[in-house]
Amino acid sequence: MTTLRIRDDITTAAELLRSGGLVAVPTETVYGLAGNGLDPAVIESIYEVKGRPAVKPISLMVPDAAAIDGLCTDVPEAAKALAARFWPGPLTLVLQAKAHVPEILRAGGATVGLRCPRQNQTLALLKAVDFPLAVPSANPSGEESPKDADLVLRYFDGKIGAVIDGGVCELGFESTVLDMSRTPWRILRQGSLPAEDIADALVGEMTIVGITGGSGCGKTTALLELEKRGGLVLDCDAVYHELLEQDGALIRELDQAFPGTVENGRLQRKKLAAVVFRDEEKLKRLNGITHRHIGDEIQRRLREWAMQGGELAALDAIELIGSGLAERCDFTVAVTAPEETRIRRIMARDGISRQQAELRVHAQRPNSYFEENCDHTLTNDSDSEDFICRFNQLMEDILRDGKRERQSVL
């Protein structure tokens, strides 16, 4: 057999594949060894030529995301969103395979990996044939994955029909493999696409609601309703206090910015307060540091939730607007209540005097601030059942109307 070196003759490569032959193809990661992914005999020949163990499944290459539904079942919407975001590109999605996907390709398992490469010649080839391509890397098992056609020929000259010479691979490193066949979703192989980029894209597909308002307004009641809907609730103030106790990077940065406020690795809050709260510039600097660390931690937790298949989350913060966290939300909701109602609630909840409750309320921003800066306002001035009913109706409207464009993660 003479192995052809092809550059632009995609028609010849397609004919070889239709006749049951094997063709090495370039991608942005490494060269792959391609054959008809729905023909068990062709797939068997790929295993034989590579010396690939039969227990290792082979992924399929497809021309676009539209091919997913024809090959896979029980496909989560998040998988289609990732395909829309990263294909063509170095991401392989592992999903539940339909019955007609050959068992030999799946190595007896129930799943199949799908990938759409970012390489024009190979994309043209995928569109020229009417079947997906089974494409492991174009190397004998255990050898270096080839990044150019010359190495492919050294491996397989005379053993395959052709190699499409696309030059040196752009990335030279395999695709990232993400298993979305069950939750939690897992990175099976870290490749060219960073795991954080995948998780951030999944966070972008979630509905994130920001809840804010002063003490005694009833935010907790609203947040409990969100949890009943299966949402993750992140108390940003609690996160802040956790970071002050546990985040060494934050403590070190505060120590550098405000010398003398950290002793034996622990922040002395009274000393910090004495330094910043009478100096507007220092307070602004403090907020800049803490808001950045809180934002990073919130994003980390949202990533974890997204990888568990989470679709709904809420950020609870009095300083939702000033901290910049509102920009991470699809919608913001201000929960307000009359001053006298708030005072009575705080007295009953915290067991403090009326004077103490009044001081707390007056130290916070007025209802008008939250109303002016949020997308929606709910006034909690009636019984709990009525408020819950109105909040849930608002959530139904929000989820029905869909997402707005939110600011990119900082």
N, C-alpha and C positions, 0 to 999 in steps of 0.2 A: 504493500500500500504506500502510495506517495502522499505525504501530508502537505496540503496546499497552504501557502501563506497568502491570506486575503487581506486587502485593505478596504476597498470600497465595493467589492462584488458581493453584496448582501444576498443577492438572488441565488448565487451558487451555494452559499452557506445554508440558506433556507432549504434548498433542494437536498443537500446532504442530510440535514436533520429530518426532513420528511421521509427519506429513504431508510431511516434507522441508524444513521451515522452519528458520530460524535464530533463536535466542533468546540475548540477552546475559544473563549470569548473574553474580551477585556472588560473590566469594570473600574470604578473609581477606587476600589479597595485593592483587589488582586485579580489575577486571571482565574476564570472558572472553566470547568470541563462540562460542556452542555450536551444534553440529549433530550429527546421527547419525554417529558415528565409524566405522561399518562400511559406510557408503554413499558410494561414490566420487563420485557426482554432487553430494551435499551437501557433501562436503569440497572439491570443485572450486569450489562457490559461495562457500565461506568464503575461499578464496584470492582469488577475484574481488572480493568485497565489501571485503576488507581491502587489496587490492593487494599481497598477500604474494608474494614471489618463490617460484617453484615449487621451488627448491632447498632451501628451509627446511622441515623436517618440522614436523608439528603433534603435540602431545601429546594423550593421552586422559585424560579424567577418569572415575574409577570410584567406586562407592559404598563399597568397602571392600577390604581386602587379599585377600579370597576371589576377587576377579576376576583376580588376577595369573595364575594357572595357565591360565585360559581364553584369555588373550591372548599369553602369552609362553612361551618354551621355554628349557631349560637355566637355570632360575632358581636362583641360589645361595641357600642357606638364610639367608645374611646379609641378602639383600634382603628376605625375608619378615620377618626380625627387625626391620629398620629400618621397614618398613611398620607392623608391630605397635607399634613405639615412637613413630613420628612422625605416623602417619595417624590421623584427619584432621589435615592440617597442611601447611606450605609446603615439602614435599619432593617433587621429581619424580625417579622412578627410571627410568633408561634401561636396557632389557633387550632380549634377542633376541626379535624378534617372530615369532609364528606366521604361517603362510602366509595365513590369511584376513584378517589386518590389511591394509587396502588399501595398495597400493604408493604411491598418491598421497599418503597421509597420512605415509608414511615417507620421502617425497621420493626414492624409489628405493633407500633404504638397507635394512639388515637389522634395524634396531632400532626400538623405539618407547618413548616416555616415558609413564609412568603417574603419575597424581597423584590423591589423594583430598582434596578441599578441606574446610577447617574452617569451614563456613558452613551453617546449618541449612536455609535455603530451597533451596540448590543440592543439598545432600545428599538432601533430600526429592525433588527433581526426578530425581536419578540413580536413586533407588529406584523412582520411578514409571514409568520407561521400561525396556525390556528390552535396552538396548544402551549401550555406553560413549559418551561425548560427546567429539567433537573440539573442543578449546577453546584457541585461541590468545588473546592479550589482545585486548580489544574496542576496538581503535583502528586507523585506517588506518596502514599500515606507515610508520614514521618519526615518527609523532606520539606525544604523551604517552600513556602507559597510563592509562586512566580509573580513578579511585578512587570515583566516584559515578555514579548513573544519569543525572544531567543531562548529563554530558560524553559518555556513550555516545549519548544522543539527539542531541546536537549533531553527533556524527560520523555516525550511521546512521539518523536518523529517516526513515522512509519506505522504508528499504532492508532492514530485518529485521522479523520478525514481532512480537517483543516484547522488552522488557527487564524483568527481575525487579529491582525496586528494593529492595535490601537495606541502603540507607543508605551511609554512608562506610565503605570497607574498613578493617578493623582494623589491618592492617600497612602497606598502601600500597606494598609492594615485592614484586617477583616472587619465586616460589619458587626454592629452591636446586635445581640440576639435578645429579644424581650418575649418572655412567655406570658401571653394573655389568654391562655386556655382556661385559666381558673384564677381566682383571687386568693391571696394577694398576688399581683403581677410581679414577676421576678426577672432580673437581668441574668440570663444564663451564660452569656459571654460578653464581657466588656470589650467593645471594639472601637471603631472610629468615632461613633457618635457618643458623646458623654452622657452618662446616666442622669446627671442633673438637668441636661437639656430636655430629655424625655420626660422627667418628672415635672419640670416647669411647664411643658406643653400640656400635660395632663391637668395640672392646676389651672391652666388657662381654659380648659373645657369645663371645669366645675362652676357651679353657681355659688358665688361668695356674697353673702349679705353682711353689711356692717350695721351693727346696732349700737346706738349711743343715746346719751341723755344723762341727766343729773341723778344723784342719789335719791332713792325713794320714788322714782317714777314708774318702776315696774319692769325694768329690763329683764330681770331674772325670769319672770313669767313668760315673756316672749321667747327667751332662749330655751326654756324647757320645751316649748312647743316645737322649736326647730329640732331639738334632739329627738322628739317623738317622730319627726319626719325622717330620721336617720342621718341627720346632719351632725357634723363635728362642730362643737362650740369651743372657741379659743378665747379665754379671758386674758386680754392683753395686759391688764394691770397685774394679774397673777404671774404672767410670764415675766414681766419686768422684775418683780420681787424675786422670782426664782433665779433670774440672771444675776441679780445683785449678790446672791448667795453662792452661785455655782460657776458663773462664767469668768474664768481666769482672764480671758482676753479683755473683757469689759472692765474688770477691776484694774488691770494693768494700764489700760488707756485712761481711766479716771485718775489713777495715781499720777500719771504723767501730766495730765491736764490740770489737776488740782492737787499739787503736792501737800502732803500732810493730812490728807483725808483718808488714807488707807494705812492701817496698822496691822502688821503680821498677816498680810494677805486678806484682810477683811475691811470692807468699806465702813467708815464711821459716818453714819448718815447725818447726825447732828452737826458734825464738823463740816460736811459737804453743804448742808443747808445754810450754815452761817457764812460760807464762802460765796454761794451763788445767788441766794434769794434777795440780796440787796444790790446786786450788780446785774443789770439787764444783759450785758454782753456775755458774762460768764454763764448766766442761766441759759442763754441761747446756745452757747457752746455745749453745755451739759445736755440740753435737749437734742442737739445734733448727734452727739455720741450715743445717747441711750436709744433714740428713735431708730438709728441705723442698726444697732444690735438687736432690738426688739423685732424690727422688720425682717432681719436675717433669720431669727429663730422662728417667727411666724411662718416664713416661707418654707423652712425646713420641715415644720410640722404639717404644713399643707401638702408638701411633696409626699411625706409618709402616708397621709390620708389618701392622696390621689393614687398611690401605688397599691392601696388596699381596695381600689375601686370606688372610693368615695366620690359622690357627685354634688354634695351640698355641704357648705361650711358657713359658719358665722364668726365674725370678729366682734367681740364685745370690748368697747373701750370708751371711756369718757373723753379722752383726747383723740378720738378717731380722726377728726378733721385736722387738727394741728400737727399730729404726728406723721401725716402722710399715708396712714394705713387705709384711709377711705379710697385712695387711688387704686388700691388692690381689689376693691370690691366692685361687683356688678351693680349693686344697689345699696343705698344707705337709708336707714330708718331711724328717725328721731322718736324716742318714747318720752313723752312729756306728761306732766301732771301739775295741777294748781299747787301753789306754794304751801298752803295750809295742809293739803292732802299729803304732800311730801314730808312735812314736819311730823305729822302724826304717825306716818308709816315708819320713819326713821326712829322715833321715840320707842315705838312698839317693837321694832326689829332689833335694835341695838341696846335697849334698856338704858337710854340716856335721858337727860333732862330736856325740857323744851328749849332752854337757852342754848344748850350744846347742839341740838338739832338745827336751830335757827342759824347758828354760826356756820354749820356745815353747809347748809343750803345757800347762804349768802356768799360763801367763799367760792361757789361754783358759778359757771356761766349761766346766764338766764335761758329760759326756754326758747326765746327768740333766736338765740345764736344757733341752736341745734335745728330749729325749723328752717332758718334761712340757708343752712349749709347742707341739708340732707335732701334726698330725692322724695322721701315720704315722711309724714308725721302721723303718729298715733297718740291721741290724748287719752291717758289712762285716768279718767275721772269718774268711772262708774264701777260696778261690781266686776269681780274677776272673770266671771263667765262671759260677760259682754265683751270685755277687753280681749279675751282669748278668741272669741268668735270673730271679732274685727281683725285681729292680727292674722288669723289663719286665712281669712278672705283676702287680705293684702298679699300673703304669701302665694295664694293660688293665682292672683293676678300677676305677680312678679314672675312666677315660674311659667305661666302661660305666655306672657309677653316676650320672654326670652332675654338674652344677655345683651348688655351694652359693651362697647369697646372699652376695655380697661387699660390703664397705663401699664407699660412693661415693668417687670420686676426690676427694682433698682439694685 
